[in-house]
Amino acid sequence: MSDHQPDRKRSGFKETTRVSAARERLREAVSGHGRTESASLDSADGRVLAEAVVAPRNVPHYPRAAMDGFAVRAQDTFGASGRSPEILRRGEELAPHTAVRVHTGSELPEGADAVVMIEQTDEFGEEVEVFDAVAEGKNVAPIGEDVEEGQSLYEPGHRLRPSDLGMLKSVGIRELTVYDRPRVAVVPTGEELVESNPEPGEVIETNGLTVSRFVERWGGDATYRDVVTDDEDALGDAIESNLDRDVIVTTGGSSVGERDLLPEVVSELGEILVHGVALKPGHPVALGQVGETPIVMLPGYPVACIINAVQFLRPAMKWAGHLPLDSVPTTTATLGRKIRSEPGVRSFVRVTMKNGTATPTRASGSGVLSSVALADGWVEVPEEREGIPEGETVSVANWEWSA
């Protein structure tokens, strides 16, 4: 057992770790897994490439018309103008001083090197009047204009988007080698938790469900385990039985009360990296490692649980799964009421949005789940500031996004 644990049981958190430092320690404990699989284009959206992709063919693989009009030899149109059109014969095959009707995307007939737009022509029987001289290559998409054979398209680590899948299909690729989704074991803890019909003193378990769905939205594969009671042996078994996961996340039992046993259990099995982070709400979060598996121990209060999941679980599973750690999307707004915060602590304040104004919610407790579900986002107050005055422009983070 770690020497600092008994002190904290008696006196609480005398010192806490800054968010950035805690995340750095967690980063050192997380290694990207090496598992890969083959994925079809239909199932590859959002997946991360494990191998480089090179184009096996040109796109287009033939010279094609870029406009509706007539395929011609450019030299046959020289001198054409609105007042003095060139007269060409309409034909099915191209010959000197002939024009062949083409449509956007159709193959250019042999011998043609330009296309006159339909708007710059008139037809009279078998003759075509051309009112615009075109240069060689005008309105023509050459072979490989879009993608060239052998062109490097994507490197390992690229997260595939719908537009990527369309281009990959165009070059003839149907299967890709991608990294497996990061596997996350979600373990709710607490002897007071029940699934339904709570008696006095009991609470319906919600954190595990919420965290599991966040994991899925963030690109992971969540295994939502049964509730584990506040017992050292039971908690130890739950940790050890999930060490084949890339990340284990627990909810509840991370603070310093008599029933907060998880940090001690993890310390016995492995190592505590951080216990107590300078953020509000949710400073009792703990981070650890057992063997090669990182453990994220989230507080049991729902708001604190969600905030810490975004701050620590999300990066841990992204690092493990080779997923890009994109910034949380934000919306700029005017603060409708002053925010107070404690210096040296990073605060996350729930707000509602209306007509470009962000108003802090009245609920401040980290156990008030409705204050998250009914809010539109949060305003992050950095450690260096003692609040934000009314009227200041702020960034409102959206925690419900899917990346």
C-alpha positions, 0 to 999 in steps of 0.5 A: 500500500502507498505511504500517502494513502493513510494520510489522505484518509485522515486529512483529505487532499492537501495537495493536488496535481494540475490537469496538464501534469496529470495528463502527462503522467497518464500519457507516459503510462499509455501505449498504443496497441498493435492489433489490426484488422481488415475493414471494408469501405462500408465499415471504415468510416472513422477508423484509423489506418494501420498501413499506408495507402497508395493509389493502384490506378489513375483517376480518371483512367481515360481522358474525359470531357469536363463540360457538355459540348463538342470534342474538337481539335483545338487547332480547328477552332482558332480564329473563332469568335461571336462575329466570325464562327468556325464551321465544323462538321458534326460526326461520330468520329473525330476527323479534321474540321469535325466536332463530336458531341460529348457530355460531362465525364464521357470519354474524349474521342481519339484525336480530340484535345479540347472541348467547346462548351455547348453554350458557345455553339449552334447546330444547323443540320450536320454543321456546328458553328463554334463561337469560341476558340479553345486551347489544347486541353481546354475543358478536358480532364486528363488521365490522372488529373484527380489521382495518379497511379502510385500516388501516396494517399494516406499515411498510418494514423489517418482517421478515415472520413466519408470523403476519403472513402469515396476517393478510395473507392474511385481508385479501386480499393475495397479493403483497408488495414485499420487498427482495432478499436480501443477496448475499454472496460467500464466498471461501476463501483459502490455498494449503494448502486442498483439498476432499478427500484432504489430503496432509501439509501440506494442510487440507480447506477448511471455513471457506467452507462454514461461513460460507456456511451461516451467511449463508443462515441469517441471511437472505442469498444466499451464493455459495461461491467456489473456493479462491484461493491465496496470490498477490496477483494471484489475490487481487486478481482474486477481490476485483474479480470479486465487487464486484457483491456486497453484501458480500465475505467472505474466510477465511484470510490476514488476519493478518501472516504472510508468506502473509497478503496480503489486507490488503495487496491490499485496501489497494491496491484500496481502503481498510483500515478496521480490522486487528486487533480486541481479541477472543479468539480471532480478533484478526487479523480485518480490515475493508475497503472497495473501491469501495462494497463492504465486505470482511470478512476472517476469520481462517483458524482455524475458531473465530476464523472463526466468532466473527468472522463473527458479530461482523462479517459478520452485521451487515454483511449485515444492514445491506446487506439491510435486515434487522433486527439482532436480538440473539443468543439466550441462555440463563441458566446457572451457570458451572461453572468459572472463566473467565480472560480478558485485560483490554481484550480481549473473550473468547468462551469455548466452553461445554457446557450440562448441568442449567443449568450452563455448563462451559468446554470444555477446548479453547482453541485457535482451530483446534480446530473440534470445540470449536465443533461439540461446544459448546452456545454461548459466554460473552462476557467483556467488556473490562472484566473479568478473567475470571468466577468459578465459580458466577456467573450467565452468559448463554450465546449460541447461535451456531447460531440461524437469524436 
